[in-house]
Amino acid sequence: MAALGACGVLLTALYAGSPAPAPATRPAGAHEGGGVEPPTTPASASPGTPLPQSLTGQKPDWKSCPAPTTLQGADAGAPGKLPDGTPWECATLKVPLYYADPGGDTIDLALIRAKARPEDGQTRIGSLVFNFGGPGASGVSALPQFVKDYRELHARYDLVSFDPRGVGASAPVRCLNDKDTDAYYQTDGTPDNGKELKTALALADKYVAACEKNSGKVLPHVATTNAARDMDLLRHVLGDDKLHYFGTSYGTELGGVYAHLFPQNMGRAVFDAVADPTQDDAQELLAQTKGFQLALDNYLEDCAWDPGCPTASSVEEGRKKITDLLKRLDARPLPTDDGRKLTQDMAEAGISQTLYSQDSWPYLTQALQEAEQEKTGNTLLALFDLYVERDSNGHYSNLFPALTAISCADSKQRYTVDDVKAKLPEFRKASPVFGESMAWGLIGCTDWPVKGEARDPQVAAEGSPPILLVGTTGDPATPYEGTRRMADELGGDVGVELIYQGQGHGAYGTSSCVTNTVNAYLLDGKVPKDGTVCE
């Protein structure tokens, strides 16, 4: 069965005197034509297993980018050019469907890039590959949206991203159609009685059956280990000896798996909003439950200073107001101008959406005021739609189908309804707002048609150069404590921790201290002291 309800969690983040090794550099444009193309470390299906020349010899056919597809999250037009006039270019990369048979069937991965623009006296470093998390986020759609944060990096790096396998335009996982997805999200994901549970489980079974029917060929091959191998082929085809990488949220797990498989190919890498690689599914969901409650409490404390705050004058009163609202929605959803009803689960997901960034807190205030004073759910519904990537025409991206497929391919744990019932008290204690729905998320992979790979990802990366890990103390989705655990699992002097004492999911572009420290590392190889703090 798929996860009940709407509130799946998106993951949508050194040592003094240990400089990162300088990556190989080449003049801008040398790879695209003219001059001698530098040698690159051969790509392989896994360390020591070569790929066929039909894959390693690819030359991507870069062309102007079309508008994002519906499955990529298409409420925007074609990306066009950067503010400095650099055009966005798109291409595809063939990768093996099944790495154990690298000469067999292939799938196409969607790519996007903006070539570096070195200024006088600067040299191009190489490509900087981005993954924006999820799992399930389209890199082709996301990179142009966030590129303003990477202007300084763009001077010396080609900015590159891609849709991982199963995502967006890369052999996308497809499950329910839009109409049935609407119905799926209207179902009560925190069942209070046997009838509600039976209804929810039946619809969840329908979801899994649709995924298997529409995407059965790709479902066994979307694990993070395969995406990491895809990145090594991408690195090679781009002409880079080393993979320079920027991963956010789930992208830190993908980066850690890559470093484990190919430590000798890792270049300068930044992990922002770091996922904890040591936890099983239940531990991870419980940690996130606590993280979202902490973020909500931080909002409530901030809001309490405002005489017009809709959640009253203390954190305790604010919690009660929100839990009371959600209980009312469980019994009687609010009307919206859209025609859909705002359910308890949809409202909870909308609240969650605002906790990924402190800049979104005013939208939560507006949404709660509307729900309390006007008895309508328009703002919370808009936040829910943003969370699940439902566009203005009622079409969904494949973010959540891909998230489910990748998560279930990665994790071998399968929980039962009885497991959930046993863990509900612990989750409710962790969060009166999010605990129950997060606990029900444990059965998200129970009847999935593909067996998962492992309890947790393998990220030990002996031989890798330093990787900069950015942890935020108020992060709801990847709680700060996981940053140190990632550093420990990477091993040796690989993981270098940079601490941001602030709010939100991901610190780069939010904190000038973090941004400047990361840029100094990526551009000049300046590794900060392990445990450096930014406020």
Disulfide bonds with the S-S distance in Angstrom:
Cys65-Cys90 2.07
Cys175-Cys211 1.93
Cys303-Cys309 2.00
Cys408-Cys445 2.01
Cys513-Cys534 1.96
